[in-house]
Amino acid sequence: MTPNTPSTPRHSGGSLGARSAAHLWGHFARHGEGITPPVITRGEGVRIFDDAGRSYLDGLAGLFVVQVGHGREELARAAAKQAEQLAFFPLWSYATPPAIELAERLAAYAPGDLNRVFFTTGGGEAVESAWKLAKQYFKLVGKPGKHKVISRAVAYHGTPQGALAITGVPALKEAFEPLTPGAFRVPNTNIYRAAEDLADDPKKFGRWAADRIAEAIEFEGPETVAAVFLEPVQNAGGCFPPPPGYFERVREICDEYDVLLVSDEVICAFGRIGSMFACDDFGYVPDIITCAKGMTSGYSPIGAMIADDRLFEPFRDGTTTFAHGYTFGGHPVSAAVALANLDIFEREGLNDHVKTMAPAFRSTLERLDDLPIVGDVRGEGFFYGIELVKDKSTKETFTADESERILRGFLSSALFDAGLYCRADDRGDPVIQLAPPLIAGQAEFDEIEQILRSVLTEAYTLL
């Protein structure tokens, strides 16, 4: 009898993994005969545990999420307390105390005049909201032609149709085309793959990369471009930091052409780079911040679009509505958890911890540079990528077949079996990505390096 027949029992017996394979549709996951997902049952501090009781170092903070570490009872208590008082009420023309308090707090953390907080349930929805706001804002101020957006090659901005259009990873989009029209791409800030005349001059490279945004705006027509979406440190492709002067120049370009600068901080906010918002780490003030993940350290889902006061101004006339929202946006339980999570940040000084320990994380990972398979180690804060190459001297990367065999066929499972949960990714060139909980320290850095050294050494023998 097939598993999807009506008479299938609710609990069919067997291992959790087998039951998962029978009913659970994983996200970005492969499914088929012989594929059984690992089942994670518990977390404590920087470690996670599977259904067999094995322990793993969480080298990715779940999915760039669990900033304060696993097993924080006070966050569970905050959720329970709020659920007992008010489990749910929408923000559709109403407000709740946790949402009000959280909006105030986020506005206080945000730079400049970014004082208006629109809640979502996740990062992709925040990006979607920002594009919709940009379109409506320009219509309201008499510039209805401004609707296009510019983002970077290989950048990931989410899965909703608008956010997916902004995403610069072709393989993630092909199955869902045609997408929302109006999104255009510029080069990213991967200096490791820069042209020879730029690779040895980060400032020159940064100016070149930023000027490609101006070029794209001019080509499309400034009267048609509404926004530029950029991550402070680009995730997909393997943690590309901004070169010196890059964001300063981008800000100038956006001001010159009356284009909104959106800082997509779904990953980079809440201490991942060191500050509550990573735009502060790199010295620029955007018009909109999109954020999610670390706001609750993953203990409950929430996201937000934080907008400059001037973008809200056209909606203050008593009749104009931003006709957009989500049933669970600003959920009172999630907002209460976010407030408790931010209390932990402040009480334990997690942002200062990241800023203090970031150089040690970098230097520990840079020890791996002696391995022939390691081409580049890059990132900021507690957010790093290690690019893998076939030939270190020429920077030759893997073929598609080699990437499939090395990353998916070996590295992902070998690293996990060795006790490290992280990401082996080839949405750009092949990389290992690392983003441990913000409570991690030298002991965890050393463990990450030792496991990577052993597994990457073996991987090179398989080329």
ZAMARGU-4260 file (C-alpha; in steps of 0.2 Angstrom, whole numbers, plus 5000, padded with zeros to 4 digits):
<rodrens>
0) 5000/5000/5000 | 5007/5017/4995 | 5010/5029/5010 | 4998/5042/5004 | 4982/5031/5004
5) 4969/5036/5016 | 4971/5021/5026 | 4989/5024/5030 | 4991/5025/5049 | 4995/5042/5057
10) 5011/5034/5065 | 5017/5020/5054 | 5031/5014/5065 | 5049/5013/5061 | 5062/5026/5064
15) 5059/5045/5064 | 5069/5046/5048 | 5059/5033/5039 | 5043/5042/5044 | 5050/5058/5038
20) 5054/5051/5021 | 5036/5045/5020 | 5027/5061/5024 | 5038/5076/5026 | 5042/5087/5011
25) 5059/5095/5015 | 5064/5113/5010 | 5078/5114/4996 | 5079/5095/4999 | 5082/5080/4988
30) 5070/5065/4990 | 5070/5048/4984 | 5074/5030/4987 | 5088/5028/5000 | 5087/5046/5005
35) 5083/5048/5024 | 5086/5065/5032 | 5095/5066/5048 | 5083/5070/5063 | 5088/5083/5075
40) 5079/5082/5092 | 5088/5093/5104 | 5100/5108/5105 | 5110/5115/5120 | 5122/5130/5118
45) 5132/5128/5103 | 5128/5109/5100 | 5114/5100/5092 | 5109/5081/5095 | 5101/5069/5083
50) 5088/5055/5087 | 5102/5043/5091 | 5110/5055/5104 | 5125/5060/5094 | 5131/5077/5096
55) 5137/5090/5083 | 5144/5107/5084 | 5131/5119/5076 | 5143/5128/5064 | 5129/5137/5055
60) 5118/5143/5070 | 5104/5132/5062 | 5103/5143/5047 | 5112/5159/5052 | 5098/5160/5065
65) 5102/5154/5083 | 5112/5169/5089 | 5111/5166/5108 | 5113/5147/5106 | 5101/5133/5109
70) 5091/5128/5124 | 5087/5145/5132 | 5073/5142/5144 | 5069/5160/5146 | 5064/5162/5128
75) 5053/5147/5130 | 5045/5155/5146 | 5043/5171/5137 | 5033/5162/5123 | 5022/5153/5136
80) 5019/5169/5146 | 5013/5178/5131 | 5003/5164/5124 | 4993/5163/5140 | 4989/5181/5140
85) 4986/5184/5121 | 4991/5170/5109 | 4986/5179/5093 | 4979/5195/5086 | 4983/5203/5069
90) 4990/5219/5066 | 4977/5223/5053 | 4972/5240/5059 | 4975/5234/5077 | 4991/5233/5088
95) 4997/5223/5102 | 5009/5228/5117 | 5023/5216/5111 | 5023/5222/5093 | 5023/5240/5099
100) 5037/5238/5111 | 5047/5228/5098 | 5044/5241/5085 | 5051/5254/5097 | 5066/5244/5101
105) 5070/5240/5083 | 5068/5259/5078 | 5080/5263/5092 | 5093/5251/5086 | 5092/5256/5068
110) 5102/5271/5061 | 5096/5287/5054 | 5077/5290/5053 | 5073/5272/5050 | 5058/5273/5063
115) 5044/5263/5054 | 5043/5245/5057 | 5032/5233/5046 | 5032/5215/5053 | 5032/5200/5043
120) 5035/5181/5047 | 5052/5179/5039 | 5065/5187/5028 | 5058/5183/5011 | 5042/5192/5016
125) 5052/5207/5022 | 5061/5208/5005 | 5044/5206/4996 | 5037/5220/5007 | 5051/5232/5003
130) 5049/5230/4984 | 5031/5233/4986 | 5033/5248/4997 | 5046/5256/4985 | 5034/5254/4970
135) 5019/5262/4980 | 5030/5276/4988 | 5036/5282/4971 | 5018/5282/4964 | 5012/5292/4979
140) 5026/5305/4976 | 5022/5307/4958 | 5036/5296/4950 | 5025/5281/4945 | 5038/5275/4932
145) 5050/5270/4946 | 5047/5251/4949 | 5063/5242/4944 | 5075/5235/4956 | 5094/5231/4955
150) 5103/5217/4965 | 5119/5208/4963 | 5124/5192/4954 | 5123/5176/4964 | 5114/5185/4978
155) 5100/5176/4987 | 5085/5187/4993 | 5071/5174/4996 | 5058/5163/4988 | 5042/5173/4986
160) 5039/5178/4967 | 5046/5196/4970 | 5060/5191/4981 | 5065/5177/4969 | 5065/5189/4955
165) 5078/5200/4965 | 5088/5184/4969 | 5103/5182/4957 | 5104/5163/4957 | 5098/5157/4940
170) 5096/5139/4945 | 5084/5144/4959 | 5073/5153/4947 | 5071/5143/4931 | 5057/5131/4938
175) 5046/5146/4943 | 5048/5157/4928 | 5041/5169/4922 | 5044/5179/4938 | 5039/5196/4943
180) 5047/5208/4930 | 5058/5222/4933 | 5073/5215/4942 | 5091/5217/4935 | 5108/5211/4940
185) 5125/5219/4943 | 5142/5211/4948 | 5145/5206/4966 | 5160/5210/4977 | 5170/5194/4975
190) 5187/5201/4974 | 5195/5184/4974 | 5187/5182/4956 | 5190/5200/4951 | 5199/5205/4935
195) 5218/5205/4936 | 5219/5224/4936 | 5207/5225/4951 | 5211/5210/4961 | 5226/5218/4970
200) 5217/5235/4974 | 5202/5233/4985 | 5197/5251/4985 | 5198/5252/4966 | 5188/5236/4965
205) 5175/5243/4976 | 5173/5258/4966 | 5172/5248/4950 | 5159/5237/4958 | 5148/5251/4964
210) 5149/5261/4948 | 5141/5246/4939 | 5126/5250/4949 | 5126/5268/4942 | 5129/5261/4925
215) 5114/5249/4927 | 5103/5263/4933 | 5108/5274/4918 | 5105/5260/4906 | 5088/5256/4912
220) 5083/5274/4915 | 5084/5283/4932 | 5065/5287/4930 | 5061/5268/4930 | 5072/5262/4944
225) 5065/5261/4962 | 5078/5252/4973 | 5094/5243/4975 | 5094/5228/4986 | 5111/5223/4994
230) 5117/5212/5008 | 5130/5220/5019 | 5140/5204/5017 | 5133/5194/5002 | 5128/5176/5008
235) 5126/5166/4992 | 5143/5163/4983 | 5152/5162/5000 | 5152/5177/5011 | 5158/5192/5000
240) 5162/5207/5011 | 5161/5225/5004 | 5177/5232/4998 | 5183/5249/5006 | 5172/5263/5000
245) 5159/5252/4992 | 5144/5257/5002 | 5149/5275/5003 | 5149/5276/4984 | 5133/5266/4983
250) 5124/5278/4994 | 5130/5293/4983 | 5123/5284/4968 | 5106/5280/4976 | 5105/5299/4981
255) 5110/5305/4964 | 5097/5295/4955 | 5083/5295/4969 | 5084/5277/4971 | 5080/5268/4988
260) 5095/5258/4996 | 5088/5242/5004 | 5100/5234/5016 | 5095/5216/5016 | 5101/5210/5033
265) 5091/5194/5035 | 5107/5186/5039 | 5118/5200/5044 | 5108/5209/5057 | 5107/5205/5076
270) 5126/5203/5079 | 5131/5191/5065 | 5144/5205/5059 | 5145/5213/5076 | 5132/5227/5077
275) 5113/5225/5079 | 5112/5231/5061 | 5127/5227/5049 | 5125/5244/5040 | 5132/5251/5056
280) 5147/5240/5054 | 5151/5246/5037 | 5146/5265/5039 | 5131/5268/5028 | 5113/5272/5032
285) 5100/5264/5020 | 5082/5269/5016 | 5075/5252/5021 | 5082/5237/5032 | 5075/5220/5029
290) 5078/5208/5044 | 5072/5192/5052 | 5082/5176/5058 | 5092/5182/5073 | 5078/5193/5079
295) 5072/5179/5090 | 5087/5168/5088 | 5075/5156/5079 | 5064/5152/5094 | 5049/5159/5085
300) 5047/5165/5067 | 5047/5184/5064 | 5054/5196/5051 | 5053/5215/5048 | 5055/5229/5035
305) 5061/5245/5044 | 5058/5260/5033 | 5064/5278/5034 | 5051/5291/5040 | 5050/5299/5023
310) 5044/5283/5015 | 5030/5283/5028 | 5025/5301/5026 | 5013/5298/5011 | 5003/5286/5021
315) 5000/5298/5035 | 4985/5307/5026 | 4972/5297/5035 | 4966/5288/5019 | 4981/5280/5010
320) 4984/5262/5014 | 4999/5251/5011 | 4988/5236/5005 | 4999/5223/5011 | 5001/5212/5026
325) 5003/5194/5033 | 4991/5185/5045 | 5005/5181/5057 | 5016/5196/5054 | 5021/5203/5071
330) 5013/5188/5080 | 5012/5193/5099 | 5021/5177/5104 | 5035/5180/5092 | 5037/5198/5097
335) 5038/5193/5115 | 5051/5181/5111 | 5061/5194/5101 | 5061/5206/5116 | 5067/5192/5127
340) 5081/5188/5115 | 5086/5206/5113 | 5087/5207/5132 | 5100/5192/5131 | 5110/5202/5118
345) 5111/5217/5130 | 5114/5208/5146 | 5127/5196/5139 | 5135/5209/5128 | 5134/5197/5113
350) 5138/5211/5100 | 5154/5216/5109 | 5158/5197/5111 | 5157/5195/5092 | 5168/5211/5089
355) 5181/5205/5101 | 5182/5187/5095 | 5180/5190/5076 | 5199/5192/5073 | 5202/5175/5082
360) 5188/5167/5071 | 5196/5174/5055 | 5214/5169/5060 | 5209/5151/5065 | 5200/5148/5049
365) 5215/5156/5039 | 5226/5141/5046 | 5217/5131/5033 | 5225/5141/5019 | 5239/5128/5019
370) 5228/5115/5011 | 5228/5114/4992 | 5209/5113/4991 | 5207/5130/5000 | 5207/5144/4988
375) 5200/5159/4999 | 5194/5162/5016 | 5183/5177/5018 | 5170/5185/5028 | 5166/5196/5043
380) 5161/5194/5061 | 5155/5177/5064 | 5150/5174/5045 | 5163/5166/5034 | 5165/5156/5018
385) 5179/5145/5013 | 5180/5144/4994 | 5187/5127/4987 | 5197/5125/4971 | 5204/5111/4961
390) 5220/5121/4958 | 5226/5134/4970 | 5239/5143/4959 | 5226/5146/4945 | 5211/5147/4955
395) 5203/5134/4944 | 5186/5128/4951 | 5177/5112/4950 | 5167/5106/4935 | 5148/5103/4938
400) 5151/5084/4940 | 5166/5087/4952 | 5156/5099/4962 | 5141/5086/4963 | 5153/5072/4968
405) 5164/5082/4981 | 5151/5093/4989 | 5135/5083/4989 | 5143/5066/4987 | 5156/5068/5000
410) 5158/5084/5010 | 5141/5087/5016 | 5139/5070/5024 | 5158/5068/5029 | 5158/5085/5039
415) 5141/5080/5048 | 5148/5063/5052 | 5164/5071/5059 | 5153/5081/5071 | 5151/5098/5062
420) 5135/5104/5055 | 5139/5118/5042 | 5135/5121/5023 | 5143/5115/5008 | 5136/5126/4994
425) 5139/5129/4976 | 5126/5142/4971 | 5142/5151/4965 | 5159/5143/4966 | 5160/5129/4979
430) 5161/5135/4997 | 5160/5129/5015 | 5150/5142/5025 | 5151/5144/5043 | 5141/5155/5055
435) 5141/5148/5073 | 5130/5154/5087 | 5137/5171/5094 | 5141/5163/5110 | 5155/5153/5102
440) 5173/5155/5107 | 5190/5149/5103 | 5187/5131/5108 | 5173/5130/5095 | 5184/5139/5082
445) 5197/5126/5085 | 5185/5112/5084 | 5178/5119/5067 | 5196/5121/5060 | 5201/5103/5065
450) 5186/5095/5058 | 5188/5105/5042 | 5206/5101/5040 | 5203/5082/5042 | 5188/5081/5030
455) 5195/5094/5017 | 5212/5084/5016 | 5202/5068/5012 | 5191/5078/4999 | 5207/5083/4990
460) 5212/5065/4987 | 5195/5062/4978 | 5198/5075/4964
</rodrens>
